[in-house]
């Protein structure tokens, strides 16, 4: 869970760096050498400024994926190159089409001296923060199991569950003589993938899982269940409890 949390967190941060940028195109016809420039910033912090010596027109580029969905981005065409205004494509056709129209209207109106056109990707920022929040949430949940310990003590006749949550220890005791079987439970998801957890089966009919979540690693869990069975002298695996 910690690994998955880190993956989601890093993916969200990387996406935010690329999608969370604010791009501002400013033009001033009184500046003869570099009348236009692109300024990129992230959370108000300047990242890069690109001077433009000549700007001929703006165009709307399209990209179609394998499902037939089309996304768009604004590209500025100069005498030297075609320069995308944003690194990513977006489904916001109306917003980006209006931006192209605004830039081209300025270029077609010599009497107009200045232009300031702003571009950002609000949906991209939301998407990034969703990944970041999921990553942080999974990491926080995963840390709860770093302090989870089960102690099987024949001298006291108890199995003790110790778990550290938010800096405090929670302790639960179960009588050893009430454990009738130890086995591996299986969970099937909608995609047909199986995950597992080890559980204690009590004489009262109660199931006491060693972890609240199911994970992969069937062989390791089988070894854990077998070690507990041997320690308690419960014999072989009891498939009726599976």
C-alpha positions as CSV (number, residue, x, y, z in Angstrom):
1,X,0.0,0.0,0.0
2,X,2.9,2.3,0.7
3,X,4.4,1.6,-2.7
4,X,1.1,2.2,-4.5
5,X,0.6,5.4,-2.5
6,X,4.1,6.7,-3.5
7,X,3.4,5.8,-7.1
8,X,0.1,7.8,-7.1
9,X,1.7,10.7,-5.3
10,X,4.6,10.9,-7.7
11,X,2.3,10.6,-10.7
12,X,0.1,13.4,-9.3
13,X,3.1,15.6,-8.7
14,X,4.6,15.0,-12.2
15,X,1.1,15.6,-13.8
16,X,0.8,18.8,-11.8
17,X,4.2,20.1,-12.9
18,X,3.1,19.7,-16.6
19,X,-0.6,20.4,-16.4
20,X,-0.6,23.0,-13.6
21,X,1.4,25.6,-15.4
22,X,0.0,28.9,-16.3
23,X,1.1,30.3,-19.7
24,X,0.8,33.9,-20.6
25,X,1.4,35.3,-24.0
26,X,2.2,39.0,-24.0
27,X,2.8,41.2,-27.1
28,X,3.8,44.8,-27.4
29,X,4.2,46.2,-30.9
30,X,6.4,49.0,-29.5
31,X,9.1,46.5,-28.8
32,X,10.6,45.9,-32.2
33,X,13.2,43.1,-31.5
34,X,11.0,40.9,-29.3
35,X,7.5,42.1,-29.6
36,X,6.1,38.9,-28.0
37,X,7.1,36.5,-25.2
38,X,5.7,33.5,-23.5
39,X,6.0,33.3,-19.8
40,X,5.4,30.0,-18.0
41,X,4.8,29.8,-14.2
42,X,3.7,27.3,-11.6
43,X,1.8,28.5,-8.5
44,X,2.9,32.0,-9.4
45,X,6.6,31.1,-9.5
46,X,8.2,31.9,-12.9
47,X,9.6,28.8,-14.7
48,X,10.6,30.0,-18.2
49,X,10.3,33.0,-20.5
50,X,10.5,32.5,-24.3
51,X,11.1,35.6,-26.4
52,X,9.5,35.5,-29.8
53,X,11.0,37.7,-32.6
54,X,8.1,37.1,-35.1
55,X,4.6,35.7,-34.6
56,X,2.7,35.0,-37.8
57,X,-0.5,33.3,-36.5
58,X,-2.0,30.9,-34.0
59,X,-3.6,27.6,-34.9
60,X,-5.5,24.9,-33.1
61,X,-3.9,21.5,-33.2
62,X,-5.9,18.3,-32.8
63,X,-4.9,14.9,-31.4
64,X,-7.2,11.8,-31.7
65,X,-6.7,8.7,-29.4
66,X,-7.4,5.1,-30.2
67,X,-11.0,5.5,-28.9
68,X,-11.7,8.4,-31.3
69,X,-11.7,11.1,-28.7
70,X,-10.2,14.4,-29.8
71,X,-8.2,16.8,-27.7
72,X,-6.7,20.2,-28.6
73,X,-3.8,22.6,-27.9
74,X,-2.8,26.0,-29.2
75,X,0.3,26.3,-31.3
76,X,2.0,29.6,-32.2
77,X,3.7,29.7,-35.6
78,X,6.7,32.0,-36.1
79,X,9.1,32.4,-39.0
80,X,11.4,30.0,-37.3
81,X,9.2,27.3,-35.7
82,X,5.8,26.1,-34.5
83,X,5.7,26.5,-30.7
84,X,3.0,24.8,-28.7
85,X,1.6,27.2,-26.1
86,X,1.0,24.3,-23.6
87,X,2.8,20.9,-23.5
88,X,-0.5,19.0,-23.2
89,X,-3.7,18.5,-25.2
90,X,-7.1,19.2,-23.6
91,X,-10.7,18.5,-24.4
92,X,-11.6,22.2,-23.9
93,X,-12.2,23.0,-27.5
94,X,-14.2,26.2,-26.9
95,X,-11.7,27.8,-24.6
96,X,-8.7,27.1,-26.8
97,X,-10.5,28.0,-30.0
98,X,-11.4,31.3,-28.5
99,X,-7.8,31.8,-27.6
100,X,-6.7,31.2,-31.1
101,X,-9.3,33.7,-32.4
102,X,-8.1,36.3,-29.9
103,X,-4.4,36.0,-30.9
104,X,-5.2,36.0,-34.6
105,X,-7.5,39.0,-34.2
106,X,-4.6,40.9,-32.6
107,X,-2.2,40.0,-35.4
108,X,-4.8,41.2,-38.0
109,X,-5.3,44.5,-36.2
110,X,-2.2,46.7,-36.6
111,X,-3.8,49.5,-34.7
112,X,-3.9,47.4,-31.5
113,X,-0.7,47.8,-29.6
114,X,-0.8,45.2,-26.8
115,X,-2.1,41.7,-26.2
116,X,-2.2,39.5,-23.1
117,X,-3.6,36.0,-23.5
118,X,-3.6,33.5,-20.6
119,X,-3.8,29.8,-20.8
120,X,-4.2,27.2,-18.1
121,X,-5.6,23.7,-17.6
122,X,-8.0,23.7,-14.7
123,X,-9.2,20.1,-15.3
124,X,-5.5,19.0,-15.5
125,X,-4.9,20.6,-12.1
126,X,-7.9,18.8,-10.6
127,X,-6.8,15.5,-12.1
128,X,-3.3,16.0,-10.6
129,X,-4.7,16.8,-7.2
130,X,-7.0,13.8,-7.2
131,X,-3.9,11.6,-7.8
132,X,-2.0,13.4,-5.1
133,X,-4.8,13.1,-2.5
134,X,-5.3,9.4,-3.4
135,X,-1.6,8.8,-3.0
136,X,-1.4,10.5,0.4
137,X,-4.5,8.7,1.6
138,X,-3.2,5.3,0.6
139,X,0.2,6.1,2.2
140,X,-1.5,7.1,5.4
141,X,-3.6,4.0,5.4
142,X,-0.6,1.9,4.6
143,X,1.4,3.2,7.6
144,X,-1.2,1.8,9.9
145,X,0.0,-1.7,9.2
146,X,3.6,-0.9,9.9
147,X,2.7,-1.1,13.6
148,X,0.5,-4.2,13.4
149,X,1.7,-7.2,15.5
150,X,0.1,-10.5,16.4
151,X,1.5,-12.4,19.5
152,X,0.6,-16.0,20.0
153,X,1.5,-16.8,23.7
154,X,0.9,-20.2,25.0
155,X,2.0,-19.3,28.6
156,X,-0.9,-16.9,28.9
157,X,-3.3,-18.8,26.6
158,X,-3.9,-15.7,24.5
159,X,-3.3,-14.3,21.0
160,X,-2.8,-10.5,21.3
161,X,-3.4,-8.1,18.5
162,X,-1.3,-4.9,18.9
163,X,-1.8,-2.0,16.4
164,X,-0.5,1.5,16.5
165,X,-3.0,4.0,15.2
166,X,-2.2,7.7,15.1
167,X,0.5,7.3,17.7
168,X,-1.7,5.2,20.1
169,X,-1.6,1.4,20.6
170,X,-4.8,-0.6,20.4
171,X,-4.6,-4.0,22.1
172,X,-7.1,-6.9,21.7
173,X,-6.9,-10.3,23.2
174,X,-8.4,-13.6,22.0
175,X,-8.3,-17.0,23.8
176,X,-6.0,-19.5,22.1
177,X,-8.2,-22.4,22.9
178,X,-11.0,-20.8,21.0
179,X,-9.1,-20.9,17.7
180,X,-10.4,-23.8,15.7
181,X,-8.8,-23.2,12.3
182,X,-6.3,-20.8,10.6
183,X,-6.7,-20.4,6.9
184,X,-6.3,-18.0,3.9
185,X,-9.4,-16.1,2.7
186,X,-9.8,-15.2,-0.9
187,X,-11.5,-12.1,-2.4
188,X,-12.5,-11.9,-6.1
189,X,-12.9,-8.5,-7.8
190,X,-14.9,-7.6,-10.9
191,X,-11.8,-8.1,-13.1
192,X,-11.3,-11.7,-12.0
193,X,-8.2,-10.9,-9.9
194,X,-7.8,-12.6,-6.5
195,X,-6.4,-11.2,-3.3
196,X,-5.9,-12.8,0.1
197,X,-5.6,-12.5,3.8
198,X,-4.9,-14.8,6.7
199,X,-7.8,-15.3,9.2
200,X,-8.4,-17.0,12.5
201,X,-11.6,-19.0,12.8
202,X,-13.0,-19.0,16.3
203,X,-15.3,-21.6,18.0
204,X,-18.0,-19.0,18.2
205,X,-18.1,-18.7,14.4
206,X,-16.3,-15.3,14.4
207,X,-13.6,-14.7,11.8
208,X,-10.7,-12.7,13.0
209,X,-8.6,-11.5,10.0
210,X,-4.9,-10.7,10.6
211,X,-5.3,-7.7,8.3
212,X,-8.4,-5.7,7.4
213,X,-7.4,-5.6,3.7
214,X,-6.8,-8.3,1.1
215,X,-3.5,-8.3,-0.8
216,X,-1.6,-10.4,-3.3
217,X,1.0,-13.0,-2.3
218,X,-0.9,-16.2,-1.8
219,X,2.2,-18.4,-1.1
220,X,3.5,-16.2,1.6
221,X,0.1,-16.1,3.3
222,X,-0.1,-19.9,3.1
223,X,3.2,-20.2,4.8
224,X,2.1,-17.8,7.6
225,X,-1.2,-19.8,8.1
226,X,0.7,-23.1,8.2
227,X,3.3,-21.7,10.8
228,X,0.4,-20.6,13.0
229,X,-1.4,-24.0,12.6
230,X,1.8,-25.9,13.5
231,X,2.4,-23.7,16.6
232,X,-1.1,-24.2,17.8
233,X,-1.2,-27.9,16.9
234,X,-4.2,-27.5,14.7
235,X,-3.1,-30.0,12.1
236,X,-3.6,-29.6,8.4
237,X,-5.6,-27.0,6.4
238,X,-9.3,-26.9,7.0
239,X,-10.9,-26.1,3.6
240,X,-14.3,-25.9,5.1
241,X,-13.3,-22.5,6.6
242,X,-11.9,-21.1,3.3
